[in-house]
Amino acid sequence: MPRSIRLVLAALVVLLAGCGVERDPAPSMAESMDAATVVRELEADLRALGGLPAAQQEAAQRAFGARLQRDLAVCKGTRYENKPLYWLAQWTLTYGGDEGPQEVLRLIDRLDILPSPAFRNAGRALRVFALLRLGRLPEARNLAESLEREVPEFGALRRVEFHELVGQPAPALPGTVISGAGEAPDQAFILVAFLGMPDAAAESWLNPLQAAAGERVRVAVVATAGDLLTATTVASAWGVEVRWLRQGDQSLVDWRLPVMPTSVLLGPGPQRVVVAVELQPGQLRRLSPAPPAQ
């Protein structure tokens, strides 16, 4: 075959390989009036979202992913891309389900190559959290240690230490039982939900976990803010064991809690072991036996 024909065929192969493949625009610092307007409105709407009553905020946040994806599409390839990209990664880690952590890594890969350094360190912290959700602890620790030296405010290393509780004997359950007292049977798992204030926001966070817990998982709530009367009158209506202790109580130290609210799953048996931390509803549902076929 003549060399000129081979060159033409090679070029056609390259062109055809790209057909039908949608690629992100190359990262740049290009200006765009549309993108600037989108980001300005997005920032305003995120502030408004944070000011919603707790009862409405959770539902509004869950629905916000579609908005972030739409706004990111407008901003791709401009200097404004990093903001919706980072916020979408953050939303995906919280609401993206089992596939969320892997998608977060893809989004942060894009954030890392954008020309602007803004949000890059915050993206590294988010990468640590996604790696933890995927069970990739050595990678998460290596990244968290370097991030701790540079930006300790992100608390990435503390988050890793919390996940390293998995497989260790559980510390004693803290606090004074004020509602739903009773020993969990040895064959039951215990989901310990650590809250700040037992309010509507905490309840909306707890509800999906409580619904997914099933018969094999006993739920125990530990309230660490507010007063004893508030915890008694509010959380006792949730139908779970409720424990209360003062914020900063030393009995919390052994749990290495990085954030609140957060959760810890304890395994069955008299000597309980930490099975998982920062539980997702899907993980809990897998512990419950499937209903019998009709």
N, C-alpha and C positions, 0 to 999 in steps of 0.2 A: 504494500500500500504506500503511495507517495506520502512523503513527510508532511506536505501541506494539508492533505486530507486528514491525516492523523491528528494534526493540531486543531483543525476545525471540529472533529469529533470530540476531542478532549474538552474543547471550550463548551460544546453543547452539553456534555455530561455535567460540567460544573454548573451551567445555567439551569439545567433540568433538575439538578439536585436541590436547588433552592426554590423550585416552584411549589406553591402550596404550603410552604413553611413560613409561618408568621414570626418574624424576628423583632425583638425590641429595638427601637432606634438607638444609635450609638450614644453613649453618655456624652453630654456636652454642657457648656454654660450658656447655651443659647437663651435669649430672652423670648418671652411669649406673653402678650397681653392677656390672652385667654387663660393661660396657666397661672399668671399672677392673680387674676380675679378669682379663679377657682380656689387657690390656696388661701386667699384672704377670706373668702366666704367659709371655707372649711374650718379655718381657725376659729372664726366667730361661732360656727355651729357646734364645734367641740366644746367651747366654753359654755354655750347654752346647755349642752347635754350634761355637763358636769353640775349644772345648777338645778336639774330636774329633781323632784321628790324621789326618794329612794324607791318607792313602789313603781314608778314609771321608768326609772333610769336603766334598770337591767334589760327590760324589753327593748328600749330605744337603742342601747348599746349593741344588743344582738343583731338588730336590723341594720346597723350602720355599715356593715361590711360591703354591701352592694354600692353604697355611696362612695366608699373609699376606693373601690375598684374602678368605678366610673371616673373619679377625679384623677386617679393615677394614670389612666389611659390618656387624659388630656395633657398631663404634665410630663409624660415620657419624653426623654431626649432634651429636656429644658433644665435650666438651673433650679427649677422648683420641684423637681422630681423627688428629692430626698424626703420631703415631709410626708406626702401621702404614702410613699413607699414604706417608710418606717412605721407609720401609724397602721397601715394595713398588716404589716408583719406582727405588730403588737396585738391587733385585733384577732389575727389568725391563730396566734398561740393560745388566746383565751377561748375563742369560739369555733375554732376550726376542726374540732373533733380529733379522731385518731390520726388523720392525715395532716393535721395542723402543723406539728413540729417540723416535718420534712419540707412542707411548703415554706415555713419560716426561713429555713436554711437557704432555700432558693432565693427568696426575697432579699435576705441579708447579703448573699453573694453579689447581687446587683447593687445594693447600697455601697458595698466595699469598693466598687470600681467607679462610682460617680466622682466627678472632679471636686465637688465641695466636700470638705471634711465634716460639715455639720451632721449630727446624728450618727457619725461613724462609731464612736465609743459606745453610745447607747445601743447601737446595733450589735456590737460585740457582746454586751451584756445579754441582749435578747438571744444571741446565738448560744450562750452558755445555758440559758433556760431551756431552749429547744433541745440541746444535746442531752440535758438531764431528763427531759421527757422521753427521749429515745433510748435512755439507759446507757449512754456513752459517757460514763463518769470520768475515765482518765482524760479524754479530750476536753471535757468541761472543766476539770480541775486545772489543767495546763493553761487554758485560756483565762480562767478566773484568777489564777495567781498573777499573771501578767497584768490583768486589768486592775487587780487590787492595788498593785504598786502605783498605777497611774491615776485611777479614778476610784478610790475606795468607796465613794458615796453610792455607787451602784449596788454594793452588797453582794456581788456575784459569788465571791468565795464563801460567804455565809450561806448562800443558797446551796452551794455544792456540799458544804458540811451537813446541812439538813438532809440532803439526799443520801449521804453516807451513813445515816442512821439505819437505813434498810439492811436487814439481816442481823442487826444487833438486838440484844434484850431490851425490851421497852422500859423506859423510866416509869416510876410510879405515877398513876393518874393524879394530877394536881387538883387542888381546890376542895371546897366544902360542897357536898351533895345537897341541893336544895329542892330537887324535884325528880321524880321517876327513879327513886333509889331502888337498888336490887342488884345482886350479883349476876353477871352474864354467865351462862353455862359455858363449860370449858370448850365445847365444840363450836361455839359462836366466834365469829370475828367481831372486833370492836372498831368502829370508825370514830375516832376522836376529832371533833370539829372545834378548832381553836378560833374563837371570835374575839373581837374587841367588844363594842357595845352590842347587846342583844336587841337590835332594832329591826326595822323593816328591811334595810339593806342586807343585814346579816341573814334574815329569814329568806330573802330571795336567793341568796347564794347557797343556803343550806338546802332549800327545797328539792332541787334536782338530785342532790346526793342522797337525801333521805328517801326520795321516790325510787332511786336505783338500788338502794341498799338491800332490799328483799329480806327474807326470813332469816338468812344465815348471818346477817350483819346487825349488830346492836349499835345504835348511835348514841354517843355521849358528847354533849356540848360543854365546852369550857369557856365561860364568859370572863373576860379580863378587864373590862372597863365598866363605868357606871357604878351604881351602888347595888347592894344586895336586894333591896326592895324592887328595883327596876328589873333585875334579872329574874326574881321570883315571879313577878306579875306578868312579864312578857314572855320569857322563854319557856316557862312551865306550860304554856298553852300549846307548845309545839309537839307534845307527846313523846319526848325523848328524855333521857337522863340529863339533868342540867347541873353543872358544877360552877361555882363562882370563887374567884380569888382576886385580890387587888392587883392592879397593874404593877409590873415590876417585881412581883413576888419571886423569891429565889427558887421556888419549886419548878419554875418554868425554864430555868437555865439549862437543865439536862436535855430539854427537847430541842434546843438550838433553832427556835422558830425564826425564820428570816422575815416573814410577812404575816399579816393577819387580814382577813381570815385565811386559814390554811387547814389542812387535814392530814391525819396519820391513820393508817390502817394497821391494826394489831392482829396477829394470827391467833388461832385457837390454842387452847391448852393452858394449864396453870402457870407455866413460864412463857409468857407471851413475847413474841418477837415482832419487830417492826417489819411489816410486809411491803408497804408502799407509803409514799408521801405525796402530797398535792394530788389527790385522787381526782379522776375524771369520772362522770357518771357511767360511761361505757365500761370502765374497768370494774366498777362495782356490779354492774349487771351480769358480767361474766361469772361472778361468784354464785349467782342464784341459779338453781336448776331450771331448765326450760320447762314450760308448762306441758302437760301430757297432750298428745295429739287427740283431737276430737274424732 
